[in-house]
Amino acid sequence: MVSRGITRGGCLRAWFRALAFAAMLLPAAAYAEEVVPAPLSYQVNGSFSTKYISRSTDDPAAQYADRDVFADLRLDVKRPTSGSPEFHFLGASRSDLDGNQTVAFYSPFEDINNTHDRRTTSTVYEAYVLLSDQVRPDTSMRIGRQAGNRDEQVFFDGIAADMDLAGEKVNLSLYLGTAAHFSEVNGHYGTDRVQGAGIDLKPLPGTGMSADIMVVDDEQELPADNGTVHDSLVSFKAWQRISSMGNVSAKYRLQNSEPRDITLKAFAASSEEGGEALVSYFRQFRTQEVRSNELSPFYDVLGQSAPYQSYDIRLRKHFTEWISADLGYFKRALLDAPADQGPFDREYSRKYLGVEVSDLGLAGLSWTLTAEEWESGTRKFHTTSTDLSYVLKKINKREARISVGSAYSLYRYDYYLTLGAREQVRAYYCSAQYPFVPELSANATFEHEHGIENYDTLRLGMRYDF
């Protein structure tokens, strides 16, 4: 396998020697040129948020309900002087108030957290020390649990370094560690590894290019699986700023030396014309099957993903200070349409035209009406969606807002709270958010889904920033 050769080749060994060398140099670089003694006190900033979610359905065969509490904590500990060591933490906890952890029991609200044998689970997403160069802040090193700082979202326990090699025109990134898989059957810590490198080039103002390689060794734990999966992911990206309000970008990825996908984007806006436009194209070249956890994190939910391409066009125009319109088109097309399309392998398109009116007879009151046409196969659906919102007041940048409305989705997906997909869903909602002070706010949402089955969801939350 190509990925096996890359993993054991001399190229990566050279990168990791450089990484170890950087690990020895960075702490010295962070302090060698320190002129003013750093204050002894540290600043602690972050946020703490809680959320209660209650879900129920009136299934004709039986009634189901599920209630959960979530909590998230972020901490950023650092000194005001640049170049001083920093500590960053992000963790989450969840408690199933119903206490039903029996996976054999069917529930439309079953999700990954119901597979644990405990009602309360906690996860640490980030807990790392950051060391940076006082003179060159872009040269830094992170030690501990962290999320990858490149385009690929991977979590690992290890070390990562960013090195400014030519005054912000060339940046080299290296990382190495033990992969953190938060939802893996029979997973054992330390058996999975992730490593990689990336380089960013900025030869001209507004012009950038990057190249990345990530190598993963994922030991498959299920009895039916066979040994360790070796994967490599290589990506190339280029972007160009056309003006202060316009840019284009392209990204191409290869998985195990075979084309995986390509993404093209273009954005432009004009304050004089009062408009903006976004055009994007995505193409997946081959069927994506189960690979390493980093490359197929939702495989147990999505299954295989057939090759497809999608087009997304969005236009927005401000006619006056209080009237604007949105025009859009989205199409998802399978490259080799199977006879029996799965719930996550659909061909469909959506056209829409929306009009938003602000300060509708009252300052802070806005109304949006959207006309849509959905098409899937030989079926066509003409629908409308609407939203009425009122901003009571603003505290700093936070709004006290109340919203009511209704929205239609031909296909509705929820990868996190409910495993599966629902069709032809009409949702009615009411939401409110209120900042008591700049640091403390509360929010609430009630949503009723009307489809083949009816679902009710209540969300209550609070957030404190410090």
DANOR-V150846 format. One record per helix or strand. SS is the DSSP state (helix for helix, strand for strand). FROM is the first residue (numbers start at 1). TO is the last residue. If there is no record, write none. Layout:
SS&FROM&TO, SS&FROM&TO
This chain:
helix&2&8, helix&10&32, strand&43&57, strand&64&78, strand&86&96, helix&112&115, strand&120&132, strand&140&147, strand&155&164, strand&170&179, strand&193&201, strand&207&219, strand&228&243, strand&246&255, strand&258&270, strand&275&284, strand&288&288, helix&299&302, strand&305&305, strand&308&318, strand&323&334, strand&348&357, strand&365&376, strand&379&395, strand&398&413, strand&421&437, strand&440&450, strand&454&465
